[in-house]
Amino acid sequence: MPLWKFTTKNKRQCNGVFVERGMTVEVVTPTTSNPLHNPQGREQIAAAFMTKYGVDMKKAQMLTSSYLDYTMSK
């Protein structure tokens, strides 16, 4: 099962949500496809940011590769 690491690229404020550059979460997925490319994966990433930092990435509209760097390790 691949381990994905997602890191915010920039500091941003959107819809009352403050996101700092360098915030990082790790997500385990059953397949090697990028979780950003499917709704269940984005939910999993959003839940990880909410759990670790208390930041609502969906509300901040930052669940895209424009705002997140990502790497996969097996």
Secondary structure by P-SEA (a helix, b strand, c coil): cbbbbbbbccccccccccccccbbbbbbbcccccccccaaaaaaaaaaaaaacccccccccccccccccccccc
